């Protein structure tokens, strides 16, 4: 039978089907899913073995969920996974813990061997020091990430999460992140915040990413910073999580859901403007101090003071940051640090 005759016979049937079933769903209407991958290495709240960062998991989950994605959670072996100690009262953690579907999926993460790359539009690697010990060595995760990327998918990672990209090669043997702009938890941040576990790390993350061929970039320690490459998004530290997830959402062709900045994001952005020499930080803080995380602002200045390589300018910046928080955060250790640093810099006592 000729093709045109076949089509004339089939057309009424197809038309009737469409009238009953309705139009076929467009690509935009089809389910959109993102996979969050967490380390399964943690034990006893990170005391015996480091785990994943709950703050990063909750922030990423909320960004993807609120932007219209179904979010699943997986780990190398599946099942229950252990986070490092965290503050359940932080707004993003509280929102995650109040979400029944989120907590159910976290309580029984999918094993990576049961995951197919084709299920998801994007895969996002959550950080935490535990990631250094299991994610770069998991052959199932390696294959999943390569298959997903080679099929046109989008990859993301934050903090220590980019460690999962260090050993990835495509079918031709080329390294997946070679010449890609990448960031991660930096050498400087590792020295400041990683004393307990750093001696046990298999390698230094920043150095390994550079050795892998990535074009590594970074901001000041603790500052939100994101790099976007060819379908690969990376965030420098926990404070970069939401921005990294939002950048990944945009690569997936969706505008991220509007949201208010969380207090820690807003606080570090204010500190960043202060460090860049902008004026008016104290006045801005005074208008709505309840919107800011004062202990975090104070801690930023304090850690800057602890940096043994800091020059006089950096120390003066640390002092200015601590003094920014001091009127709203009456803590003896903070006041002592301010006094010590002023003496070190031969500056007069503050007026507060």
N, C-alpha and C positions, 0 to 999 in steps of 0.2 A: 504494500500500500504506500502511495506517495506521501511524503512528509506533510504537504499542505492539506491533504485529505485527513490525515491523522489529527492535525491541529484543529480542523473544522469540527471533527467529532468530539475532541476533548474539551474544546473551549466552553461549551455549555456546562459541562461537569465541573470544570475549574471555577467558573463564574458562580455556580450554585454553592460550591464549597466556601468561597470567599464571603458570600453573603451570609452564610451560616456561621462560619468560624470567625469572621472579621478579618481585618488586614493583618498581614504578617508583622510581627514586632520589628521596629527599627533597631539599629545597633544601639542607639542611645537608651532604648527602652528595655534592653536585655539586662539581666542581673549583672551587677558589677561587684567584684569581690577582690579583696586585698588580704594577703596572708602576712601575719606578723610572726616572726621567728624569734624565739627566746632560747637562751642557754638552759640546759638541764643539769649544769654542773653544781649548782648551789646546794648547800647543806647547812641546816641550823641557822637560818636567817643571815647567811653569809659569814658566820663566825668560824665554822670549820672549813668551809669551802665557799668561795665567792659565787654569787648567782647573777641574776639579771637585775636591771634597774626598773623597779615598779613605776617610778615617775615617768620614765620614757615609754613604757608599755601603755600606761593610761592616757598620756597625752596623745600618742600616735593613734591609739584606738579611737579616741574622741574626735580627732580631726577627720579620720577616714569615715567613721560612722556618721558624723554630722554632715559630711559632704556627700552622703548618699551611697556609701559602699557597705556591703556586707563584709564583716571583718572576722576572719578565723585566726586561731592561734596554734602554732605548731612548735615542737621541740624535737631534738634528735631522736629520743626514745618515746616521746609522747607521755601522756599521763600528767601527774602532778609535778610542778616545777617550783623551785624555791627562789624567792627574791631576796636581795639584800635588805637589811632593815630600812623601813621607810615610814613616812608620816601619813597615816591614813586620813588625817583631817585636811590635808591640802585639797583645794577644790577639785582638781582634776582626778585625784585618787578617790575622793569621796564620790564623785560622779560615776567613776568606773565601778566602784564597789556597790553602788546602788542599782547598777544595770544587771539584771538577772541573767541575761544571755551572755554578757561579758564574763561574769564570774563563773558561769557554768563552763564556758569554753576554756577558761584559764584553769579550772579545777581538773579538766581532762583534756590536755592539749593533744592535738593530732600528732601521731608519729610521722616523721618526715617521709618514711618509706610508703606511707599511705596517701601522700600528696602528689598530685599531678600538676605540672607547670601550666597546663592549658586551663586549669580551673580558675586562674587568677589573672587580673589585669596588672597587678603589681605585687611585689614581695618586699617587705620592709624588715630589716634586721635590727632588733632591739639590742642595745648595748648593756653594759655591766661587765665587771672584771671577769665573771665566769665565762663570758664569750671567748676570752683568750685561750681557754683550756679545752673547749670541745668543738666550737664551730669551725675553726680552720681545718680540722682533721676529719670532718664527717664527709665521707664520700657521697652519701645520698644528698646532702645539702649542696655539695659542689655541683653534682649533676643537675639538680633541680634549678639552681641559679643560672647555670650555663644554658640549659634547655629553654628556660623562660626568656632569657635575654636574646638568645639566637632566634627565638620565635617572635621577637618584637616587643617583648614585655618590658616593664620598667622596674628597676631595682632601686632600693633605698636602704640606708643604714645610718645609725647615729652613734656617737661616742666610741665605744669599743666594737660596735657592730661591724664597721668596715673590715675588721679582721677576717670576716667570711669571704672577702674579695681577694685576699692576698694570694691564694693558690689557684685562682681560676684561669683556665685556658680554654680557648674555643676549639672547634674541630680541626683547625689548621695548626694548632699549637701555640697561637699568639695569646699573650696575656690579656685578659679581658679589660683590665684597667690601665693598660699601657697608654701613656700620654693623655689619660683622662684627668680632669681637674678633680681632686679628691681632698677631703679633710677628715679628721678623726681626732680622738683624744690625743693631745700633743705631748711631746717629750716634756715640755715645761709643766703641763698639767699633771703628768704622770709623777714628776718629782714632788709636786706640791701635795697631791692627794692620794698617792698610791703606795705609800711606804710598806704596808703590811704584805701585799701580794706581789709587788713588782719583782722582788728577787726570785720569785717562782715562775714568772712569765716565761714562755718559750722564746720570746723575742720582744723587742721594743716596737710597738705598733707603728709609730710614725716612721721609724727607720725601715721597717719591713715594707711599708707601702711605697716609700721612695725607691727601695731596692727592686720592687716589683714593676717600676716604671711609671708610677702615678706622678702627676704634677701636684705635689702637696702644697696646700696653702693653709694659713691659720690666722686667727684673730688673737687678741689678748686672752689670757686664761679666763675661763668661765664665761666669756662673752658669746652671745648667740652668733653663729656663723655657719653658712651653708654653701656648698659647692654643687653646681648642677652641670653634669657632663652629658654625654650621649646616652640618654635613658638611664643614667645612674646619678642618684642624689645622695649626698653625704652631709651629715651634720657633725660639728666639732665636739660637742659635749652635751650633757643632759639638757642644758638651757637652749639648745638648738633643735630640740625634738619637734616641737610644733611647726617651726618654720620649715624644717626638712620635710615633714609629712605634707605640709601645704604645697611645697614645691613639687613633690611627687604627684599630688592630686592634679596640679596644673599640667604636668607632663602626660597625665592620663586623660587630658582634654576636658577637665571639669574645673569650674571656679570654686575654690574652697568656701565652705560655709563661713559667713561673717561671725566673728566672735569678739568678746572683750579679751584684752590681754590679761594673762594671769599675773599675779603680783610679782612673782620672781622675774618674769619677762620684762615687765614694766620697770622694775627696779634696776635691772642690769642695763637696760636701754638708757635710763637716766644716768647711771654711772658712766656708760660709754660716752654720752654727750659731755659729761664733766671732764673725762680724760682727754677728749678732743679739744678742750679749751673753751667750750661754750659756757656762757654765763647764765645765771637764772635757775640753776639746779635746785638750790635751797628754797627759792621762792616757789618753784613748781611743786616741790615736795611738801611745802607748808600748806598748799591749797587743799590737798586731799591726802593726808598722810596715811589714812586707813587703806589706801589702794596699793601701798608699797610694802615690801618685805624688809623691815628694818634690820633684823639679824643678818639677812643675806648681804645687804649693803655694807654693814659693819664688817662681816667676814671677808668681803672682797678686799677692803682696805687692809685688814689684818694680814691676810695671806700675801698681799703685795709687800708688806713690811717684812715678812719672813723670807722673802726671796733674797738669798745671799748674793745674787749677781745684780741686784737692783742698784742703779745709780741714784744720785741725789734727786734728780727729777722724778724718777719713779717712786722714790720714798715719799717725796712731797705730795705726789698724787695719791698715794695710799693714805697719807695723813688727811688729805682733803676729803677723801671718801669716808673715812671713819668719822670725821667731824660732821659730815653731812647727816649721818645716822644718829650721832650721839644725843641730840636733844629729844629723840623719840625712843631711844633704847638705852635705858639706864642700867648698865652692866659694869661691875667693877673691873673686869678684865679688859673691857673696851677702854674705859677711862685710864687704866694703867698703861695700856698700849699707846694711847694718844700722848700721855705724859712722857713715856720713854722715847717715843719717836720725836717729839718736839725737842727734847733735850739732845737727842742725837743730831738733830738738824739745827740746833741752837736757835729755836724759835720761841717766842714768848708763849705763855699759857693761854689757852682759848678762853673766850668770854662766857661760854655757857656753864 
